[in-house]
């Protein structure tokens, strides 16, 4: 078992990132507002005309309704993962922000925890903004869809932890292309996002179920469509298990990287 | 040990740091008294920064004992760190934040209250002569302003011990003097300071006591003037383009000198006498008498080889 050196001071690290975010929020708000518009236009209007409706959980639903929650899930994954890879790496390596923090009464565990929770927060902010746009098209079913916000935070935390593990081990910033190409992109394409998993061969479905985005998409789609089903509980447990595994791993590896 | 005014602020005993087979700090022992400016000098790779990092809890030590404020560092590192201010060698200012935000955010890492932070920041901005730059982007500050802001930031928690790792490296002479006068003000207020530097004039001017380190060990310890007296003498004679006959002359007089080929450096207790003798002879040109400095001590003890 590892012992965490953690006080509530991690909030100060979160706060630091929030101060920076507030300075540039106008720019930060644009992608989550525009991205769903682009995707819905391209996939919904363009592709959706060819696809029509999709069989999902025994029901026929319009293609745009099918992909809208997946767009949110993808955004949750990307915001958190990018925050704790590229953005954290820049703070750690180029700006020496962590070195500065470690000369104060902050522990490595607190610095990293603050960063991870900030990644999760960014996912939640992005989700909130996307919900505004997608709701305008009537593609979310309320009040169930409100659960997207806590799911965004949880899913964001899961991907933030995965990103931080990468940050702890990459030698240079270019190496992040590897986990993005091998981990993020396959999930983006095959995680039940743009077509139902049941279209895949059985073995590929099994592989997809070992990956976190698949479960995050399940959760987002489940609460957005208004039907809470028991299998969502498995997806939730999967994400909790993922965090229980990758959070301590991120802490241990970051200690190894930062404490010299 | 409990803390009394007589307790040394820092007491390091046999500090060691090994990285695999490499020993960065090889058993150093020193104490820093309350109110003094203590210098840590040495060429590159001497172990200065590693020693400092062990002091402020950034680097875990391999062995040895370390007490700050009369308390063992292992137990209450958080309390100890809240009483220290650190100016790191690298610029760790937050480029994403403005001048005032840098101070504010940093103060919050110490859990300082909003009200206390407000007055503290106003004072520090005035102290650092940055009050007209409150909302400036730190990326646009000059080297001297950056260093003053780093110093102001290190003082945000009203530390009892200020640690400065090469505070004036890369600054122009004006900025160095600006920073020095601020450090002298702080010293006059009774702040204890630990300083590492490559600049001997800086150490001579600021330090009450210092140690010279090389290859992870402490070579000598003392006040700058004591060290100069003990290891060089009061004066130094430099002889440019020396001929062989002067070498013979010095050897006959059994005077210690360093032979750099194109230049001889003579360390002699009675420098003036020898100097008069030399210039009355054939060495009128290219012979120079000057007061001995800490740099002479440093070079004499650590040698003239490059450390890269």
Interface residues (C-beta under 8 A of the other chain):
Chain A: X7 X9 X12 X13 X15 X16 X19 X20 X23 X95 X96 X97 X99 X100 X101 X102 X103 X104 X105 X106 X107 X259 X260
Chain B: X19 X53 X56 X58 X59 X60 X78 X79 X81 X82 X84 X86 X88 X90 X91 X92 X93 X94 X95 X96 X97 X101 X105 X106 X108 X109 X110 X111 X157
